[in-house]
């Protein structure tokens, strides 16, 4: 995929926007830059894990076609006794405000929960 990072020093990063429909799921992955999520309608659920959990999530190596994605299935992670690698119970984040900023390098899984589309402005990286 395209990177949201600037091609030359001093140039601003490129951005992109996505609309998600109900039931759309992003695989467990990390982005190299922060993502700004804007929720107009409906609900979105996130499962988050900090960069310290990368080894447990078995991320694909940088040169692999699925780089930045986890080999671990998020459903299995949620069902496991250990649960998501995050301090709060359940490891889930529901958007508490219409806008949420998720830092880069955090591993995330996102799922649109309601029948309304929700825009996701952010960098062009996965």
Secondary structure, 3 states (H helix, E strand, C coil): CCCCCCCCCCCCCCCEEEEECCCCEEEEEECCCCEEEECCCCCEEEEEECHHHHHHHCECCCCCCCCCEECCCHHHHHHCCCCCCCCCCCCEEECCCCEEEECCCCEEEEEECCCCCEEEEECCCC
